[in-house]
Structures are given as C-alpha cells and as structure tokens.
C-alpha cells in the first residue's frame, strides 16, 4: 500500500484509540509518522506508560517508519518541538492530524473553573499551537520554494461539539470552536499556501467515550455483526483526506460514524425581518417575532 508514500504525518494523541488507529493506517499506506502522546490519563494527568513508543514499535515491526514524541501539544514550545522533531527525522511535514483530547464532564452548575480551563486548553489550544507551528514552516518553505503543494490539516471536532451534549459544556464548546478553527485555517492557508483544512467528528469506542456515562452503553462492542464504534472504521476516511490530491473541498466538516460519512452544514442565515429603514421598537418586535420564527420552523 502506498497511497501516502513519502508523505510525513504528525498525529497528536496517537498512543491509543483513534489516534493510534490513524497512525497505524497512515504507516500502512506508506507515510512516515510522528506519533505524539503524553502517555497521560483521560483527565490529562501524567502517566508512566509509553503508548507512543508502543505504537512506533508496532509500525516499525510492520516495516514502516515512525518516531515517538511526548511533548504537550497545548504548550507553545512543546508544539514547536513536535514539528521540529518531524523535520529533523523526516525533513518535512505534509499532514497534521490534531487528535489529542481529555474529558472532565460535569453539569454546568457544578463545573469548576479548572475543569473548564483544562478541557479548553487541551482541545482548543492543543489544536492551535501545533497548527501555528506547522503553518509557520509551510509559509517559510513557500517563500523559499514557490509553487503548488498539497499539505493537509485534519482537526477533531465532535458530535457533542456540533450538536450539543448535556454535561459537556467545556468539551462541547471547545469542540465547536475547533470546527470554526478548521474553517478559519481554510480561509487563511488554502489559497495562499495550498493547505487543505478539515474537521471531523468521529464516533468511536475510546477511553473518552467509555468513561462518559452518556456514551458507554451506546458504544459497547456487539457480540456479533458489524462493530459500528470500532475506531478502525474512522481511519480510512482520515487517511483518504490526508492523501495527496484528495478532492474533498477544503474547509468542510464531517461526522464519521461506523459506515457513515456525513457532511455537516455550517451556520447559515435563515429568515429575517426588517423594521423598514428605522430602528426597531419593542412593540414592533412583539408583532414581528411570530413571523420570523414561523418562517424558521424546525430550524429555529
């Protein structure tokens, strides 16, 4: 298999779950892979394990090329070290898959400031820092060697980030922001630097979903038949997006669930009302709002 031959890919949070699946599939398709993982717990605490090393060992035993990296992707210097590690080992970066994440679920009225900050830091800042580092590299290289290229950013939003989920105000808000961030990357990097940017909301059985009371039963492995929530179901679509020449339009957002890939429509302007070249009065709004929401219907 050589769909990604000679392409260099960084995958964050790649020691377990979806990230591990991505890294293994990328390597099988010929990519040189930087496997990033802190080796920590699902709440962000530091761990003693070396899951990134285990994934690298598995890739190398299968004949692939990979290195491990343990930097914190939400740390500015750590993210830059991650990108530099890829450059030192393989000479370039073609693909960045931002996947690292943690959970600290709690209902809003009980959520602490620290629980909010920790989740937003790992998810939203943890997407920004490596993206900023690799984008600077791509810009510098474009100045040195003008011409077309095909670099790819794949960001990880979530079903709860796109459609909401009680008990996950921190996680859902960060993941919603990531979807917008992916589109912003498209606006700023696609035309100028030839970088395609996407966001995917995967549904899979991982440490995060198995720790969530709302999801643990839903994602349980079936006794027989198609395993809808197997992380390996998501990997082919991610690898396809990462492939050179992939025709998926930059800036798009998808959900990937089992055997289903769905395009997620962005915010769009709906019905509107006008005051008629004058400032609205409260009484006018009293009269007009049924018309506005009547037109909006189920989309309101």
PyMOL commands that set and color helices and strands:
alter all, ss='L'
color gray80, all
select helices_A, chain A and resi 17-28+51-61+76-90+108-110+113-144+159-163+169-193+207-210+232-242+282-299
alter helices_A, ss='H'
color red, helices_A
select strands_A, chain A and resi 8-11+32-36+65-69+95-98+151-156+195-203+253-257+260-263
alter strands_A, ss='S'
color yellow, strands_A
deselect
rebuild
show_as cartoon
